[in-house]
Amino acid sequence: MLRALAVDDERPSLEELLYLLHADPRIGSAEGAGDATEALRRINRALESGPDGPEAIDVVFLDIQMPGLDGLDLARLLTGFARPPLVVFVTAHEDFAVQAFDLEAVDYVLKPVRKERLAEAVRRAADLRGTTPRIPVHEPDPDHMAVELGGVTRFVAVDDITHVEAQGDYARLHTGQGGSHLVRIPLSTLEDRWRSRGFVRIHRRHLVALRHIDELRLGAGTVSVLVGSEELQVSRRHARELRDLLMRRP
C-alpha cells in the first residue's frame, strides 16, 4: 500500500486530490500539505523515520505553480536525497512537462484531475515501488500515436503529423491542423519507427514527413523546407539526401 503526500496551495484542489487518492485501494494513507515548504518538512520527517517507519512517504503528488518554493524547486531538492519519494506532478499547466520528466517524475497529470487518469499515475508509482505486479501494456495502433491533452488520452493519426521537433529526450508532434503534442519519446526512436512511413531527418532537431513538404528552398549556402506555414532549416549533412528523396517522390 502506497503512502502518499499531496501538495497544493489551493485548498479545494488539495481536498479533491486527497479524496481521489483515498478512494484508490492501492493508497494506504494520504495526507496533504498547503505549500512546498510544509511538504519539505514533512518529507524530512519521513526520511528520518526510514522507509519502513511510521512517517514514511512513498510518493508525492505535487502541484507546480505555488508561491515561494514551487513544485519544480521541491523536486530538484528531492533529487539530492539518498532515498527520495517518487514524484507525480499534478498541474493545470502543460508547459512544464519537459522539466518535470527531466527530474525523473513518474507521471504528469493535468488538472482538472480525472479519477481514471490519477489511477494510472498511482499504478505507475505502485509498479516502481514493487507493490503490485506490472500489467502488460499493449502497443497502440501503429497508424496512431497516443497523446495526452487536458487529462484526456487521444490518438493522433500518424498521417496527420507534418513534422516532429526534438525537445531533450522528448518530442513535440506538429499536425496539419496547427496543433502540437508533447510525447515522452526521443526523436531518434520516432525516426527509426517512421522511416518506412516517409519521415526523414532534416536536422538534429527536426523530423519531417516528405508528403507534407510544400517547397524546397535554396539560398546562399542554406537549404530549408516549407511545411505548411513553417519554414524549417535543413542541415548540410541531410540536404543531399533530402533533395534526392524529394526528386524521387511521386
C-alpha positions as CSV (number, residue, x, y, z in Angstrom):
1,M,0.0,0.0,0.0
2,L,1.4,3.4,-1.0
3,R,1.8,6.2,1.5
4,A,1.2,9.5,-0.3
5,L,1.6,13.2,0.3
6,A,-0.4,15.6,-1.8
7,V,0.9,19.2,-2.1
8,D,-1.2,22.1,-3.5
9,D,-1.6,25.7,-2.3
10,E,-5.3,25.8,-3.5
11,R,-7.4,24.2,-0.8
12,P,-10.2,22.9,-3.0
13,S,-7.8,21.3,-5.4
14,L,-5.9,19.7,-2.5
15,E,-9.1,18.3,-0.9
16,E,-10.3,16.9,-4.3
17,L,-6.9,15.3,-4.8
18,L,-6.9,13.7,-1.4
19,Y,-10.5,12.5,-1.9
20,L,-9.4,10.7,-5.1
21,L,-6.3,9.3,-3.5
22,H,-8.2,7.9,-0.5
23,A,-10.6,6.2,-2.9
24,D,-7.8,4.2,-4.6
25,P,-7.3,0.8,-3.0
26,R,-3.5,1.0,-3.6
27,I,-3.2,4.1,-1.4
28,G,-2.7,3.1,2.2
29,S,-2.6,6.6,3.5
30,A,-2.7,10.1,2.1
31,E,-2.1,13.4,3.8
32,G,-1.9,17.0,2.5
33,A,0.4,20.0,2.6
34,G,-0.5,23.5,1.6
35,D,2.9,24.6,0.2
36,A,6.3,23.2,-0.8
37,T,7.9,24.3,2.4
38,E,5.5,22.4,4.6
39,A,5.9,19.4,2.3
40,L,9.7,19.5,2.6
41,R,9.4,19.5,6.4
42,R,7.0,16.5,6.2
43,I,9.4,14.7,3.7
44,N,12.4,15.3,6.0
45,R,10.5,13.6,8.9
46,A,9.7,10.7,6.6
47,L,13.3,10.3,5.6
48,E,14.4,10.4,9.2
49,S,12.0,7.7,10.1
50,G,13.3,5.4,7.4
51,P,11.4,3.6,4.5
52,D,9.6,1.3,7.0
53,G,9.0,3.9,9.6
54,P,5.6,5.3,10.6
55,E,6.3,8.7,8.9
56,A,7.4,7.2,5.6
57,I,6.2,8.6,2.3
58,D,6.4,6.6,-1.0
59,V,5.0,9.1,-3.5
60,V,4.4,12.9,-3.6
61,F,1.6,14.3,-5.8
62,L,2.9,17.7,-6.4
63,D,1.5,20.9,-7.9
64,I,3.9,23.1,-9.8
65,Q,2.9,26.7,-9.5
66,M,2.9,27.7,-5.9
67,P,4.0,30.8,-4.0
68,G,7.6,30.8,-2.7
69,L,9.2,27.4,-3.3
70,D,7.4,25.9,-6.3
71,G,6.9,22.2,-7.2
72,L,9.9,22.0,-9.6
73,D,12.1,23.6,-6.9
74,L,11.0,20.9,-4.4
75,A,11.5,18.1,-6.9
76,R,15.1,19.4,-7.6
77,L,15.8,19.3,-3.9
78,L,14.5,15.8,-3.6
79,T,16.9,14.5,-6.3
80,G,19.7,15.2,-3.9
81,F,18.3,12.9,-1.2
82,A,19.6,9.3,-0.9
83,R,16.1,7.7,-0.9
84,P,13.6,10.3,-2.1
85,P,9.9,9.5,-2.6
86,L,8.6,9.2,-6.1
87,V,7.1,12.4,-7.6
88,V,3.9,12.7,-9.7
89,F,3.2,16.3,-10.9
90,V,-0.4,17.4,-10.8
91,T,-0.8,20.8,-12.5
92,A,-3.1,22.9,-14.7
93,H,-0.1,23.8,-17.0
94,E,1.2,21.7,-19.8
95,D,4.3,23.8,-20.4
96,F,6.4,22.3,-17.7
97,A,6.3,18.7,-18.8
98,V,9.9,18.6,-20.2
99,Q,11.3,20.0,-17.0
100,A,9.2,17.6,-14.9
101,F,10.4,14.4,-16.7
102,D,14.0,15.7,-16.7
103,L,13.6,15.5,-12.9
104,E,12.5,11.8,-13.4
105,A,8.9,12.4,-12.5
106,V,6.8,9.2,-12.5
107,D,3.9,11.0,-14.3
108,Y,2.5,14.3,-15.3
109,V,-1.2,14.7,-14.6
110,L,-3.2,17.7,-15.9
111,K,-6.0,19.4,-14.0
112,P,-8.9,19.0,-13.8
113,V,-7.9,15.6,-12.4
114,R,-9.9,12.7,-13.6
115,K,-10.2,9.6,-11.4
116,E,-9.1,7.3,-14.2
117,R,-6.1,9.4,-15.1
118,L,-5.0,9.6,-11.5
119,A,-5.4,5.9,-11.1
120,E,-2.9,5.4,-13.9
121,A,-0.4,7.6,-12.1
122,V,-0.9,5.6,-8.9
123,R,-0.4,2.4,-10.9
124,R,2.9,3.6,-12.3
125,A,4.1,4.6,-8.8
126,A,3.0,1.3,-7.4
127,D,4.9,-0.6,-10.1
128,L,8.0,1.3,-9.4
129,R,7.7,0.7,-5.6
130,G,7.1,-3.0,-6.4
131,T,3.8,-3.1,-4.6
132,T,1.8,-4.6,-7.5
133,P,2.6,-6.8,-10.5
134,R,3.2,-4.9,-13.7
135,I,0.2,-5.1,-16.1
136,P,1.3,-5.7,-19.7
137,V,0.9,-2.6,-21.8
138,H,-0.3,-3.4,-25.3
139,E,1.3,-1.5,-28.2
140,P,-1.2,1.1,-29.7
141,D,-2.3,1.0,-33.3
142,P,0.9,1.7,-35.4
143,D,-1.2,4.2,-37.5
144,H,-1.8,6.4,-34.5
145,M,0.2,8.0,-31.7
146,A,-1.3,8.2,-28.2
147,V,-1.0,11.8,-26.8
148,E,-2.4,13.5,-23.7
149,L,-4.2,16.8,-23.6
150,G,-6.1,18.2,-20.7
151,G,-6.0,14.8,-18.9
152,V,-7.6,13.0,-21.9
153,T,-5.7,10.5,-24.0
154,R,-6.3,11.0,-27.7
155,F,-5.0,9.1,-30.7
156,V,-3.4,11.3,-33.4
157,A,-3.1,9.7,-36.9
158,V,0.5,9.5,-38.0
159,D,-0.5,10.6,-41.5
160,D,-1.7,13.9,-39.9
161,I,1.7,14.6,-38.4
162,T,3.7,17.1,-40.6
163,H,6.9,17.2,-38.6
164,V,8.4,16.4,-35.2
165,E,10.6,18.7,-33.1
166,A,13.1,17.3,-30.6
167,Q,12.9,18.7,-27.0
168,G,15.6,16.9,-25.0
169,D,14.5,13.2,-24.6
170,Y,11.0,14.1,-25.7
171,A,9.4,15.1,-29.0
172,R,6.7,17.6,-30.0
173,L,4.4,16.4,-32.7
174,H,3.1,19.0,-35.1
175,T,-0.1,18.3,-37.1
176,G,-1.6,19.8,-40.2
177,Q,-4.3,21.3,-38.1
178,G,-1.7,23.6,-36.4
179,G,-1.8,21.6,-33.1
180,S,1.1,20.2,-31.2
181,H,1.5,17.4,-28.7
182,L,4.5,16.6,-26.4
183,V,5.3,12.9,-26.1
184,R,7.9,11.0,-24.0
185,I,9.7,9.5,-27.0
186,P,13.2,10.6,-28.3
187,L,13.3,11.9,-31.8
188,S,15.7,9.1,-32.8
189,T,13.1,6.5,-31.8
190,L,10.5,8.1,-34.0
191,E,12.9,8.4,-36.8
192,D,13.5,4.6,-36.7
193,R,9.8,3.8,-36.3
194,W,8.5,6.1,-39.0
195,R,11.3,5.8,-41.7
196,S,9.1,3.4,-43.7
197,R,6.2,5.9,-43.5
198,G,8.1,8.6,-45.3
199,F,9.6,10.6,-42.4
200,V,13.1,11.8,-42.9
201,R,15.6,13.6,-40.6
202,I,16.5,17.1,-41.9
203,H,18.2,18.5,-38.9
204,R,19.3,17.2,-35.5
205,R,16.1,18.8,-34.1
206,H,13.6,18.0,-36.9
207,L,12.0,15.0,-38.5
208,V,9.7,15.8,-41.4
209,A,7.0,13.8,-43.4
210,L,8.0,14.0,-47.0
211,R,4.4,14.2,-48.1
212,H,3.9,17.4,-46.1
213,I,6.8,19.3,-47.7
214,D,5.4,22.0,-49.9
215,E,8.6,23.7,-51.0
216,L,12.4,23.1,-51.0
217,R,14.1,26.5,-50.8
218,L,17.8,27.0,-51.8
219,G,19.5,30.1,-50.5
220,A,23.1,31.4,-50.3
221,G,24.6,28.4,-48.7
222,T,21.3,27.4,-46.9
223,V,18.6,24.9,-47.6
224,S,15.1,25.0,-46.0
225,V,11.7,23.4,-46.5
226,L,8.3,24.8,-46.2
227,V,5.9,22.7,-44.2
228,G,2.5,24.4,-44.1
229,S,3.3,27.8,-42.8
230,E,6.5,26.9,-41.1
231,E,10.0,27.2,-42.7
232,L,12.4,24.6,-41.3
233,Q,16.2,24.7,-41.8
234,V,17.9,21.7,-43.4
235,S,21.4,20.9,-42.1
236,R,24.2,20.4,-44.7
237,R,24.6,16.7,-43.8
238,H,21.0,16.0,-44.6
239,A,20.5,18.3,-47.6
240,R,21.7,16.0,-50.4
241,E,19.7,13.0,-49.1
242,L,16.5,15.2,-48.8
243,R,16.9,16.5,-52.3
244,D,17.2,13.0,-53.7
245,L,14.2,11.8,-51.8
246,L,12.1,14.7,-53.0
247,M,13.1,14.2,-56.6
248,R,12.0,10.6,-56.4
249,R,8.8,11.4,-54.6
250,P,5.7,10.5,-56.7
